[in-house]
Every structure is written in structure tokens, then in C-alpha cells.
Amino acid sequence: MEIKEILEHLPHRYPFLLVDRVVECIPGERIHAYKNVSINEPFFVGHFPHHPVMPGVLIMEALAQAAGILSFKTMGSKPDNNSVFYFVGIDGARFKKPVSAGDRVDLHVEIVRQMRGIWKYRAVAKVDAQVVAEAELMCAQRDVV
């Protein structure tokens, strides 16, 4: 999937869209996407100016966005104004190595379980085939009130 199709499957927009390309997506199973990290990222201005590092919470968010694409593809639907996916849990998060400008963060997410609108995923972020972060993520689809 290129950016145009990604934008159809995620409600996020600049500066919060953190998926640049989808390499592989097998609905109901897994996704491999990536984020190209540029020195022009808005978070580098303050995190940290003397040693630019991508915040770990944004790596988790990038993994969650990849999970969102996988979920929408699995359901055969697209985001709308009637519901939203909320992050409801992050278990076992580990950060192994800093992510810097110039890195390509490969986002690997697989569905562990889906029940009654709650999705659980196993997520791993890698740079140059080395794990930089990993976690079990949970998201829930809820109606907008």
C-alpha cells in the first residue's frame, strides 16, 4: 500500500501520521509497514535537540497505526465519523535501541485475538533487522458519542 491508500485506512494526518508504506498485509493475520524517520520530524525539535531520538511513545503509536490498518483491512472497512479505535492497553513494552533521524522503522504487527470490538496484537519495531521496541497492544473500537 502506498500513502494514498494508507490515508484511506487511517484517520490520522500530519503531523501524527506515522506509517509511510505497507510492504505486506495479510488480513486477519499480520502486517509489515514502515516509517521513514527524517530529521525534519517535529518531535526532534524538543526530543532532544543535542541528540535527536524518536520518542518511544511514538514508536508505539506507529505500531498501533499499523495495527489499525490491519484491523480495517481485516474487517473490510475504512474509518468513518461514527466510530474510533482507542488504544486501551500496552503490555510488556520494551525499548531496546534508540531510533534516530535517517532510520527506517519496520513495523511488524500480528493479530493475537479479536473479540467484541477489542483487538490484541503482538507488535515489534525493527531498524536494520534489529529489534528497537516491542509490546503487546490492545485497541477497542467504540462509537463516537
N, C-alpha and C positions, 0 to 999 in steps of 0.2 A: 504494500500500500504506500502510495506517495502522499504528500502533505494534503492535497485536496481531499482525498478520501478519509484521511485521519481527521480532518476538520469536520467531516460529516458524522464521524463516530464518537467525537468528544465535544462536550460543551465548552471546554477551556479555550482561551485565546491568549495572545501575547499580553503581558509577559509571563503568563502562567502555563502556557502550552509547553510540555516538556518531552514530547515524543516527536522526532523528526521523520522517522521512516519505520515501516513494519517490514521485516525481512520475511517472516513466516507467521501465518496464523492458521491454526487448526481448531475451528470452533468446537467447543466442548472439551478441549484438551489443553492447548498451550499457545503461547505467542512468543516471538522473538522480535523485539523492536530495538531502536537505539536513539540516543540523544547525543548530538554533537555539542560539546561544551566549548564555547567561544569566550575569549577574554572580554567580549562586549556584553556578556550576561549582566543584567542589572544587579544581581546579588554580589558580584565581585567588588563593587564599589565599597561595600562595608564588611565583606567577609573573606578574607582580611586584606586590606589594601597592600600590606607589606608581604603577604604570602597568600595569593588568591586560591581559595579552596571552595569547592561546591558544598553547600550545607547538606549534612546528612538527611535532614528532613525533606529536602528537595529531591534527593535520590529516592527516598521512599515514595514521594509524590509521583515521580516519573514512573516508578514501578506500578503504582496504583493506577496511573493513567493508562499504562499498557494493559493492566488488568481490566480496566473499563472498556477498552476497545475489544478485548477478548470476550467480555461479557455481552456487549451489544452484538457482536458477530454471532455468538452462541445463541442468543435469543432471536436473531434475525430482525433486529430493530435498530433504531437510531435514537439519540437523545431528543427529548421534546420538553416543552414547558410545563408538563403536568407531573413529572417526577424527577428525582435526583438520586444519584448514588452518593452515599455518605461513607467516609472512612469510619469504621466502628471499632477497629482493633488492629494492633500491631504486636505480634508476639515474637519473642526470640530475635529481635533486631540486633544485628552485629555489623559494625563498620570495621573493615579490615585494612583499608588503604585510602588515603585522600584522593579525591578526584580534582584535577586541575584543568586549567584552560588548555585546549588542544586535545584533550582526551575524547574518545568516543565511548560512551557508556552503553554497553549492550544490556538490554533489559529482557530477562527471561522469566516468564510467569506461567505457572500451570495451575489449573483448577484442581483443588483438592476436594471440594464439596460445594453443593448449591442446594439450599433448602429454604422454602418460604421467603424468597427475596433476599436471603443472606448468602453471600458468596465467601468462600475461604480459598486462599491462594498460597502457593509456595512461590516466593519471588527471590531472584538472585540478580544482582547487578555486577557486571564484569567490565574491566578495562584491559585490553590486550590479553584476554583469556584468564586474567587473574580476578578472583572474587574481590570486589570492593565493598559490597554490602549484601546482606541477605535478611529475610524475615518471612514470617507468615502474616499475611494481610487478610483483613476481613472488611467487607463492604456490604452495605444494605441499601436496597432500592426502596425509596419512600416517596409517597405522593407529596407534592408541594401544596401547602395549605394557604 
